[in-house]
Amino acid sequence: MEIKELQDIIQQNGVVGAGGAGFPTYMKLTDKANTILMNCAECEPLLKLHRQLLEKHAYEIMKTFHMIQETVGASEAIIGIKKSYVQTIHALNQHIEEFPGMRLHLLDEVYPMGDEVVLIYEATGRVVRPGGLPIEQGVAVFNVETVYNVYRAVEEKQPVTDKYVSVVAEVSDPVTVRVPLGCTLEEVVAQAGSTTVKNPVYFVGGPMMGRIGNGSDPVTKTTNAILVLPKDHLIVAKKQRTSSIDLKRAASICCQCNTCTDLCPRHNLGHPIDPAKFMRAASNNDFRDLNPYIDASFCSSCGVCEMYSCPQSLAPRSLLADMKGGLRKAGIRPPQGVQPKPVQESREYRKVPEERLMARLGLTRYDKDAPLKEELVQVKKVRILLSQHIGAPAQAVVKAGDEVTRGQMIAQPAQGLSVGIHASVSGKVTEVTDRYIIIAVK
């Protein structure tokens, strides 16, 4: 298959990164990629769906990954997977010899191994420059569910209409379910039996980089997990902090131990992000050196500094995120052409063990099986967002009153970076705005 043909199939079928920011997958297909890398590192604690999906559909996913390798002309296809995912590794080893140029790279159980910059270094030894893209190092990275969605688009002619989501923590029956895009978080959580705390908080995504969601929020193409937590949980409390207070706390109690920088994964790969210098400058209104502020642009927001490193429970990640947002709002772009320093020799001894991370965050008791159920959950109504990806929102091609069938394109790709959006249920369109389309099941 030619690259352009595969790009068109992927764009029209709405395939984007099934996690993170939802980068349109078709843009990653290029003959500049000499290595393709599949991410099965489950970046965050408690997330399980990628290892489950890869174990269940090992052959289909590996076949599609190999097809992508041949299409772009990559010499190597690497599956990055944690050593502890024994059953998934066994499933992969049943077929690995059928795909020349494909190999497994076994990873340690540390955080944030699923960060693509960290993963690329672990699997290939290449360092992506600060603010750069993996393709500059000849690498294209795809996660497991994304590759599975490419398989469904190419082999089954099925667009992206549903999402796998793990529901864990304070629920009676932790589970990973397949739900239609646009259903509510509440409807997803209901699939995990009853909640086991009063007034639960829905934490969307992983415990390190996720956000607090509302029960009425719609599932999107990047919704990986819902953690049901008590409202007084440490993770919830950290997300509800106030930046102005965080800054005052930093000014009064930061002990200048430098641990936030010592354990920063990007800093240890030679990137110019230095949380300790930033905290020192920001908390003292020190603007003599602007580099600590400008270099906030290179923070990956992994949260190691804030959720694990700081002995005073300060909030470097949150304050860095505020600074990044302020720089963007002011039209200040990250410095271009910055080259990384040599990888820190001490990096190997400064990785964050996931087991210890979970214990520190009060998550160990939630680390239970969440069996994968593939039967599509049925709902009565969906609210499908037109922007579920990086780039321009899709443009609606239906109007209120139209009858649609599941899989039908309801919004076409816009000009520029964009993908199509499809009906996740069959029914009647009841509302169309510039942000979403509502479909009621008949």
C-alpha positions as CSV (number, residue, x, y, z in Angstrom):
1,M,0.0,0.0,0.0
2,E,1.2,3.5,-0.8
3,I,1.7,6.0,2.1
4,K,-0.9,8.4,0.6
5,E,-3.5,5.7,0.3
6,L,-3.0,4.6,3.9
7,Q,-3.1,8.3,5.1
8,D,-6.4,8.8,3.3
9,I,-8.0,5.7,4.9
10,I,-6.8,6.7,8.4
11,Q,-7.9,10.3,8.1
12,Q,-11.3,9.6,6.7
13,N,-11.9,6.9,9.3
14,G,-11.0,9.3,12.1
15,V,-8.0,7.5,13.6
16,V,-6.0,9.6,16.1
17,G,-3.7,8.8,19.0
18,A,-6.0,6.9,21.4
19,G,-4.7,8.7,24.4
20,G,-2.7,11.8,25.3
21,A,-3.7,14.8,23.0
22,G,-5.0,12.7,20.1
23,F,-2.5,13.6,17.4
24,P,-4.0,12.6,13.9
25,T,-2.3,9.4,13.0
26,Y,-2.1,9.9,9.3
27,M,0.4,12.7,9.8
28,K,2.9,10.2,11.4
29,L,3.1,8.2,8.2
30,T,6.2,9.3,6.3
31,D,9.2,7.7,4.6
32,K,11.4,9.6,7.0
33,A,10.6,7.0,9.6
34,N,13.3,4.3,9.7
35,T,12.0,2.9,12.9
36,I,8.4,2.6,14.1
37,L,7.6,2.0,17.8
38,M,4.5,0.6,19.4
39,N,3.9,1.9,22.9
40,C,2.6,-0.7,25.3
41,A,4.1,0.8,28.5
42,E,0.8,1.9,30.1
43,C,2.4,5.2,31.0
44,E,0.3,5.7,34.2
45,P,-0.3,3.5,37.2
46,L,-3.6,1.4,37.2
47,L,-4.1,1.7,33.5
48,K,-4.5,-1.7,31.8
49,L,-6.3,-1.5,28.5
50,H,-3.3,-1.5,26.1
51,R,-1.8,-4.7,27.5
52,Q,-5.3,-6.3,27.6
53,L,-6.1,-5.3,24.0
54,L,-2.7,-6.4,22.7
55,E,-3.0,-9.8,24.4
56,K,-6.5,-10.3,23.0
57,H,-5.8,-9.2,19.5
58,A,-2.0,-9.8,19.2
59,Y,-2.0,-11.2,15.7
60,E,-4.3,-8.5,14.2
61,I,-2.3,-5.7,15.8
62,M,1.1,-7.1,14.9
63,K,-0.1,-7.7,11.3
64,T,-1.2,-4.1,11.1
65,F,2.0,-2.8,12.7
66,H,4.0,-4.8,10.1
67,M,1.9,-3.3,7.3
68,I,2.7,0.2,8.6
69,Q,6.4,-0.7,8.7
70,E,6.3,-1.9,5.1
71,T,4.2,1.1,3.9
72,V,6.7,3.7,5.3
73,G,9.7,1.6,4.5
74,A,11.0,1.4,8.1
75,S,13.8,-1.1,8.7
76,E,12.7,-1.9,12.2
77,A,9.4,-2.2,14.1
78,I,9.8,-2.3,17.9
79,I,7.1,-3.2,20.4
80,G,8.0,-1.5,23.7
81,I,6.4,-3.5,26.5
82,K,6.9,-3.7,30.3
83,K,8.6,-7.0,31.5
84,S,5.7,-7.5,34.0
85,Y,3.1,-7.9,31.2
86,V,3.9,-11.6,31.0
87,Q,0.7,-12.8,29.4
88,T,0.8,-10.2,26.7
89,I,4.4,-11.0,26.0
90,H,3.5,-14.6,25.6
91,A,0.8,-13.8,23.2
92,L,3.2,-11.7,21.1
93,N,5.8,-14.4,21.1
94,Q,3.4,-16.8,19.4
95,H,3.5,-14.7,16.2
96,I,6.7,-12.6,16.3
97,E,8.6,-14.9,13.9
98,E,6.0,-14.2,11.2
99,F,7.0,-10.6,11.0
100,P,10.6,-10.0,9.9
101,G,12.1,-6.8,11.3
102,M,9.9,-6.8,14.3
103,R,11.2,-7.2,17.9
104,L,10.1,-6.8,21.5
105,H,11.9,-4.4,23.7
106,L,11.2,-5.2,27.4
107,L,10.9,-2.3,29.7
108,D,11.3,-1.8,33.5
109,E,8.3,-1.0,35.7
110,V,9.1,2.7,36.1
111,Y,7.3,5.9,35.5
112,P,6.9,7.6,33.0
113,M,8.0,4.9,30.7
114,G,5.1,5.6,28.4
115,D,6.3,9.1,27.7
116,E,7.3,8.8,24.0
117,V,10.6,10.7,24.5
118,V,11.6,8.4,27.4
119,L,10.4,5.3,25.4
120,I,12.3,6.3,22.3
121,Y,15.5,6.6,24.4
122,E,14.9,3.3,26.1
123,A,14.1,1.4,22.9
124,T,16.6,3.0,20.5
125,G,19.1,5.1,22.4
126,R,18.1,8.2,20.5
127,V,17.3,11.5,22.2
128,V,14.5,13.7,20.8
129,R,15.6,17.3,21.1
130,P,13.8,19.6,23.4
131,G,10.6,20.7,21.7
132,G,11.3,18.4,18.8
133,L,9.3,15.6,17.2
134,P,10.2,11.9,17.2
135,I,10.4,11.9,13.4
136,E,13.5,14.1,13.6
137,Q,15.2,11.0,15.0
138,G,13.6,8.8,12.3
139,V,11.0,7.4,14.7
140,A,7.2,7.3,14.6
141,V,5.4,6.2,17.7
142,F,1.9,4.6,17.9
143,N,0.0,3.2,20.9
144,V,-1.7,-0.1,20.9
145,E,-5.3,1.0,20.5
146,T,-4.3,3.3,17.7
147,V,-2.8,0.5,15.7
148,Y,-5.9,-1.6,16.4
149,N,-8.1,1.2,15.1
150,V,-5.9,1.3,11.9
151,Y,-6.6,-2.5,11.6
152,R,-10.3,-2.0,11.9
153,A,-10.2,0.9,9.3
154,V,-8.1,-1.0,6.8
155,E,-9.4,-4.6,7.2
156,E,-12.9,-4.1,8.4
157,K,-13.7,-0.7,6.8
158,Q,-14.8,0.5,10.3
159,P,-14.2,4.1,11.4
160,V,-13.5,5.0,15.0
161,T,-16.9,5.0,16.7
162,D,-16.1,3.6,20.1
163,K,-13.4,3.6,22.9
164,Y,-12.0,1.2,25.3
165,V,-12.0,2.6,28.9
166,S,-10.8,1.1,32.2
167,V,-12.9,1.9,35.2
168,V,-11.0,1.3,38.5
169,A,-10.5,2.2,42.1
170,E,-13.6,2.8,44.3
171,V,-15.9,0.5,42.3
172,S,-17.2,-3.0,43.2
173,D,-16.2,-4.6,39.9
174,P,-13.2,-2.9,38.1
175,V,-13.5,-3.5,34.4
176,T,-12.3,-2.4,31.0
177,V,-15.3,-1.8,28.6
178,R,-15.9,-0.8,25.0
179,V,-18.3,2.2,24.9
180,P,-19.7,4.5,22.1
181,L,-18.0,7.8,21.7
182,G,-20.1,10.6,23.2
183,C,-21.7,8.5,26.0
184,T,-21.3,10.0,29.5
185,L,-18.6,9.2,32.1
186,E,-21.5,8.2,34.4
187,E,-22.7,5.6,31.9
188,V,-19.2,4.1,31.7
189,V,-18.7,4.0,35.5
190,A,-22.1,2.2,35.8
191,Q,-20.5,-0.8,33.9
192,A,-18.2,-1.4,36.9
193,G,-21.0,-2.2,39.4
194,S,-21.6,0.2,42.3
195,T,-19.3,2.9,43.6
196,T,-17.9,2.1,47.1
197,V,-17.7,5.7,48.4
198,K,-20.2,8.5,48.9
199,N,-19.9,11.5,46.6
200,P,-17.2,9.9,44.3
201,V,-14.9,12.0,42.1
202,Y,-14.3,10.9,38.5
203,F,-10.7,11.3,37.7
204,V,-10.3,11.0,34.0
205,G,-7.0,9.6,32.7
206,G,-4.1,8.4,34.8
207,P,-3.5,9.5,38.4
208,M,-0.4,11.6,37.4
209,M,-1.6,13.5,34.4
210,G,-5.4,13.1,34.5
211,R,-8.1,15.6,35.4
212,I,-11.3,15.8,37.5
213,G,-14.3,15.2,35.2
214,N,-18.1,15.6,35.6
215,G,-20.4,12.6,35.2
216,S,-22.1,14.3,32.2
217,D,-18.8,14.7,30.3
218,P,-18.7,12.8,27.0
219,V,-16.2,10.0,26.3
220,T,-13.8,11.1,23.5
221,K,-11.2,9.3,21.4
222,T,-8.6,10.0,24.0
223,T,-10.5,8.8,27.2
224,N,-8.4,5.9,28.5
225,A,-9.5,5.5,32.1
226,I,-11.8,6.7,34.8
227,L,-10.5,6.5,38.4
228,V,-13.4,6.6,40.9
229,L,-11.9,8.2,44.0
230,P,-13.1,9.5,47.3
231,K,-13.3,13.3,47.4
232,D,-10.6,13.6,50.1
233,H,-8.1,11.5,48.2
234,L,-4.5,12.9,47.9
235,I,-4.7,13.0,44.1
236,V,-8.0,14.9,44.1
237,A,-6.7,17.4,46.7
238,K,-3.6,18.1,44.6
239,K,-5.8,18.9,41.5
240,Q,-7.9,21.3,43.5
241,R,-5.1,23.5,44.7
242,T,-4.8,27.2,44.0
243,S,-1.8,28.5,42.1
244,S,-1.5,31.7,44.1
245,I,-1.4,29.7,47.3
246,D,1.1,27.2,45.8
247,L,3.4,30.1,45.0
248,K,3.2,31.4,48.5
249,R,3.9,28.0,49.9
250,A,6.9,27.6,47.7
251,A,8.3,31.0,48.9
252,S,7.9,30.0,52.5
253,I,8.9,26.3,52.7
254,C,10.9,25.2,49.7
255,C,14.1,23.8,51.2
256,Q,16.1,24.0,47.9
257,C,16.8,20.3,48.0
258,N,16.8,20.1,44.2
259,T,15.0,16.7,44.2
260,C,12.4,17.9,41.7
261,T,15.2,18.5,39.2
262,D,17.2,15.4,40.1
263,L,14.3,13.1,39.4
264,C,12.9,15.0,36.4
265,P,12.8,12.4,33.5
266,R,13.3,15.1,30.7
267,H,16.1,16.8,32.6
268,N,17.9,13.5,33.0
269,L,17.7,13.1,29.2
270,G,19.5,16.4,28.8
271,H,16.5,18.7,28.2
272,P,16.8,22.2,29.7
273,I,13.9,21.9,32.1
274,D,14.9,22.7,35.7
275,P,12.0,22.7,38.1
276,A,14.2,23.7,41.1
277,K,15.5,26.8,39.3
278,F,12.0,27.7,38.2
279,M,10.5,27.3,41.7
280,R,13.4,29.4,43.2
281,A,12.9,32.2,40.6
282,A,9.1,32.2,40.5
283,S,8.5,32.1,44.3
284,N,10.9,35.0,44.8
285,N,9.8,37.1,41.8
286,D,13.3,36.9,40.5
287,F,13.5,37.9,36.8
288,R,17.2,38.5,36.4
289,D,17.5,35.2,34.5
290,L,14.5,34.5,32.2
291,N,15.7,31.0,31.2
292,P,13.9,29.1,34.0
293,Y,10.6,30.7,32.9
294,I,11.2,30.2,29.1
295,D,12.4,26.6,29.6
296,A,9.0,25.8,31.3
297,S,8.0,25.2,27.6
298,F,9.9,22.0,27.7
299,C,8.1,20.5,30.7
300,S,6.2,17.3,29.8
301,S,3.8,17.7,32.8
302,C,4.5,14.1,33.8
303,G,4.1,15.1,37.5
304,V,7.1,13.3,39.0
305,C,8.2,16.6,40.6
306,E,4.9,17.3,42.2
307,M,3.4,13.9,42.9
308,Y,6.6,12.0,44.0
309,S,9.8,14.0,44.4
310,C,9.0,17.0,46.6
311,P,9.3,16.3,50.3
312,Q,7.3,19.5,51.1
313,S,4.4,18.5,48.8
314,L,4.8,21.6,46.7
315,A,3.5,22.0,43.1
316,P,6.2,22.5,40.5
317,R,4.3,20.8,37.7
318,S,1.1,22.9,38.2
319,L,3.1,26.2,38.4
320,L,5.1,25.2,35.3
321,A,1.8,24.4,33.5
322,D,0.6,27.9,34.4
323,M,3.8,29.4,33.1
324,K,3.5,27.4,29.8
325,G,-0.1,28.6,29.4
326,G,1.0,32.2,30.0
327,L,3.8,32.0,27.5
328,R,1.4,30.6,24.9
329,K,-1.2,33.3,25.6
330,A,1.5,36.0,25.2
331,G,2.5,34.5,21.9
332,I,5.9,33.4,23.1
333,R,7.0,30.3,21.4
334,P,9.5,27.7,22.8
335,P,13.1,28.4,21.8
336,Q,13.8,26.7,18.5
337,G,16.8,24.5,17.7
338,V,17.8,23.8,21.3
339,Q,20.0,20.8,21.5
340,P,20.0,18.4,24.5
341,K,22.9,18.1,26.8
342,P,24.4,14.6,27.3
343,V,22.2,12.2,29.1
344,Q,22.8,12.3,32.8
345,E,25.1,9.4,33.9
346,S,23.0,9.1,37.1
347,R,19.7,8.6,35.1
348,E,19.6,4.9,35.6
349,Y,19.5,5.4,39.4
350,R,16.9,8.2,39.3
351,K,14.0,6.3,37.7
352,V,10.7,6.2,39.7
353,P,9.6,2.6,40.5
354,E,5.9,2.3,39.8
355,E,5.2,0.2,42.8
356,R,6.7,2.8,45.1
357,L,4.9,5.6,43.2
358,M,1.5,3.8,43.8
359,A,2.3,3.4,47.4
360,R,3.1,7.0,47.9
361,L,-0.1,8.1,46.1
362,G,-2.3,5.8,48.1
363,L,-3.2,3.7,45.0
364,T,-1.8,0.2,45.9
365,R,-5.1,-1.2,47.1
366,Y,-6.7,-0.2,43.7
367,D,-4.2,-2.3,41.7
368,K,-6.7,-5.1,40.8
369,D,-7.7,-7.0,37.7
370,A,-10.1,-5.0,35.4
371,P,-11.2,-7.7,32.9
372,L,-11.7,-6.6,29.3
373,K,-15.3,-6.9,28.0
374,E,-15.6,-6.3,24.3
375,E,-19.4,-6.2,23.9
376,L,-20.3,-2.7,23.0
377,V,-22.2,-0.9,25.8
378,Q,-25.7,0.3,24.7
379,V,-26.8,3.9,25.4
380,K,-29.8,6.0,24.5
381,K,-28.0,9.2,23.5
382,V,-24.6,10.5,22.6
383,R,-23.0,13.9,22.5
384,I,-20.1,13.7,20.1
385,L,-17.5,16.4,20.2
386,L,-16.2,17.8,16.9
387,S,-12.7,18.4,18.3
388,Q,-11.3,15.2,19.8
389,H,-7.8,15.7,18.3
390,I,-5.0,18.1,17.9
391,G,-5.7,20.4,14.9
392,A,-8.9,21.9,13.4
393,P,-12.3,20.6,14.6
394,A,-14.2,18.4,12.1
395,Q,-17.0,20.2,10.2
396,A,-20.5,18.9,10.6
397,V,-22.2,17.5,7.5
398,V,-25.5,16.6,9.1
399,K,-28.3,18.7,10.6
400,A,-31.0,18.4,13.2
401,G,-33.6,15.9,12.1
402,D,-31.3,13.7,10.0
403,E,-31.4,10.0,10.5
404,V,-27.9,8.5,10.8
405,T,-26.5,5.0,11.1
406,R,-23.5,3.9,13.2
407,G,-20.3,4.5,11.4
408,Q,-21.7,7.2,9.1
409,M,-19.5,10.3,8.7
410,I,-21.3,13.1,10.5
411,A,-18.4,15.6,10.3
412,Q,-15.7,15.8,7.6
413,P,-12.1,16.7,8.1
414,A,-11.5,20.5,8.0
415,Q,-8.7,22.1,6.1
416,G,-5.3,21.5,7.5
417,L,-4.7,19.0,10.3
418,S,-8.0,17.3,11.0
419,V,-9.9,14.0,10.8
420,G,-13.4,12.8,10.2
421,I,-16.0,12.2,13.0
422,H,-18.5,9.4,12.8
423,A,-21.8,8.5,14.4
424,S,-21.2,6.1,17.3
425,V,-24.9,5.0,17.4
426,S,-27.8,4.8,14.9
427,G,-30.5,7.3,15.5
428,K,-31.8,10.8,14.9
429,V,-29.7,13.9,15.1
430,T,-31.3,16.2,17.6
431,E,-28.8,19.1,17.8
432,V,-25.8,20.4,15.9
433,T,-23.5,23.1,17.1
434,D,-20.0,24.2,16.2
435,R,-18.8,22.1,19.2
436,Y,-20.8,18.9,19.2
437,I,-23.5,16.8,17.6
438,I,-26.2,15.0,19.7
439,I,-27.7,11.8,18.4
440,A,-30.7,10.1,20.1
441,V,-31.2,6.3,19.6
442,K,-34.6,5.5,18.3
